[in-house]
C-alpha cells in the first residue's frame, strides 16, 4: 500500500504531461489530397501515364505523412502512421490484381460470346451460303463436359465427405482414428491438383489400357480435391447444431442414426449446401488434373465412362497451345468459366445467409 | 448435461431395441467406413503413383534430357519448383500480413466483411485464367519493372543475365503465384491475429503504446508460429500450381539457375508434367509419374509441417 502511495506522490511531483501533441484528425486525408495533387501536377507536366501518377502520389504520401508526424508527434507517432499507411497499401495492392483480371477477361471475352458460341462444338461446319468449310467456333462440348465431369466428382465426394463429417462429429469424438482422419483431411487439402490427375491416370491405366482416358477419371481426380472441402464444411456446420436439439430427439426415443438424418442434417442443411457449392466452384475451374486424365476432343461426348471429353479449362489451354489466334475463343471460354464460378460462389453465400443455422439461444 | 448426448435412454420393448441397434450399427459402420476411405484414398495416391512410376526411376537415358538419370532430372525440376514457390511466398507474405492486419486490427468494421469476401474471390478465379492474364496482360505491363531491375540491380546475381524479351520469366511466374496464394496466407494470418488475447492488446494500449506498437509487441509475437504456418501452406499451394506456371513461364526444361529475369528458365515439376504428358508416349509418362510422386511427397511434407506448427501453437495457447 505504502509503496503505491510513494509512487503516486513521486508521480505527482514530477508532473509528467498526460497528453502529447497530436496531428489534427483530418491529417491523413489532407496529406492524401496533397499527395494526389502533387502527383497529378507532376503527371501533367511530365506526361506520364495515370498508373505512374498514382504510384508517385502513394510514394509522396508514405514520405510526407510520417515526416509531418515526426515533426509534431515524435518518432513513435511517425512509425505508427507509416505502418498504418503500409497496411492500407497492402489491401489496395491485393485488390489491384483481382479487379485487373476480372475486367481484362471481361473485355477480352465478351466479343466471343454469342448464341452460336454456346450451341456449337468445334467440328467444322459447311457455310450455307458459300459452301466453304468453316472452323468450329463453339464450346458446347466443353460446357457439357465440364458439367458432366464436375457432377461426377460431386456424386463421388458429397456422400463420402458428408459421411466422414458425420463420423468426425457424431461417432469418432476423441478417438485416435478421428484424430488421424482430421489430420489427413488437412493434408488432403494440400494435394497438388496435378498429382490428383496423375493418380487417376495411374489408377485407371493400372486397371486397363495404358492410353485410356475418360470423364470418370477426371471425376475421380476432382473428387480427391473436393472431399476435404466438403468434410470441413460439413464438420463445421454439424458442430454448430446445438446439443439441446439432439438431446430432445434422444429423449423422445429416436435412435441416433435417425436423429442425425432427421435433426442434425436438416438443421445444418443450409451450411452444408453452401460448403458443397463452394467446393464445386473450387474444382470446376481445375485444369491440370483434367488435362492429364480426361484429355481434349473437339466434339460432344457425354458418356462419362468412355472416351475423352472436352472441358472448359482444357479448352482454354488447347486453344492457347494451338497457337493460332482463336485466342478470342479461349477468352470467351475463360469469361464463361469465371461467370460460372462467381455465380456458384455468390449463390452459395446467399444460400448460407438464408439458411443460417438457428442456434436456438 | 452433455453426457446425455452419447446414449439415448431406451425404455422400449425388446424388438424395438434390436431394430434400433441394427440401424445404428449400419449407419455408424458407414460413417466410419467413409472416414477410413480418406486414409485409403491418400494411401492409394501414394501406392498407385509408386507402382506406375517406379519404372520411371530407371528408364531409358534419353528420357531424362538434358540429364542422363532420374535424380539430377528430378532435382533440377525440384529446384525450379522451389525457386518459383519461395519467390512467390516472399512476394505474397508482406501483403498477406498487411491485409490480415487490416482485417483483424486496422480496418473499420464495415469495410472488413466486403474486403475479406473480395480476397476470397481471388481464390475462386481459375488458375488457367490467371495464367492467360499473366501471359497477355501482366507480362507486357511488368516489362518496365523487369528492365529497371535488370539495369539498376543487375549486379545482384538474381537480377543479372540477358533480359528476356517476352517478360515470361521466373519473376513473372512468382508474381502470378503470389497473387494466387494470397488468399490462403491471408486467411491463416487473420485467424491467428484475431486470436491474440484481448487483455494483451488492451494492456499494451493502456501503457500508452501506439497501435503499431501494440501490434508489434502483443499481436506479432503471439502469432509468430501462425505466420510461419501460413507461409508454409502458401508455399505448399505454390509448389503444386500447374497451369499458371505452364502458361506464364517460358520454361526450358530442368535446370539450375538463379537468374530470374532471363528467357532461360527452369521448369517446375507440375508444369513439366502438364507440358509433356500425352496419352501416347507411355515411356515418358512413366517418368513424369515418378516426378509427380516426388512432388506429392515434397508438398505432403511441407503441408504436414505447417499443420503440425499450427496444432502445436494452438495447444500452447488454448
Interface residues (C-beta under 8 A of the other chain):
Chain A: X76 X77 X79 X80 X82 X83 X84 X86 X87 X88 X89 X90 X91 X93 X94 X95 X97 X98 X100 X101 X102 X104 X105 X108 X159 X160 X161 X162 X163 X164 X166 X167 X168 X170 X171 X172 X177 X178 X180 X181 X183 X184 X185 X186 X187 X188 X189 X190 X191 X192 X193 X194 X195 X196 X198 X199 X201 X202 X203 X205 X206 X210 X211 X213 X224 X227 X231 X243 X246 X247 X250 X251 X253 X254 X255 X256 X257 X258 X259 X260 X281 X282 X284 X285 X286 X287 X288 X291 X292 X295 X313 X316 X317 X320 X327 X330 X331 X334 X337 X338 X341 X342 X345 X349
Chain B: X1 X2 X4 X5 X7 X8 X9 X10 X11 X12 X20 X23 X24 X26 X27 X28 X30 X31 X32 X33 X34 X35 X36 X37 X38 X39 X41 X42 X44 X45 X48 X49 X51 X52 X53 X94 X95 X97 X98 X99 X101 X102 X106 X107 X115 X117 X118 X119 X121 X122 X123 X124 X125 X126 X127 X128 X129 X130 X132 X133 X135 X136 X137 X138 X179 X182 X186 X210 X211 X212 X213 X215 X233 X236 X237 X239 X240 X241 X242 X243 X246 X247 X270 X273 X274 X277 X279 X280 X282 X285 X288 X289 X292 X295 X296 X299 X300 X302 X303 X304 X307
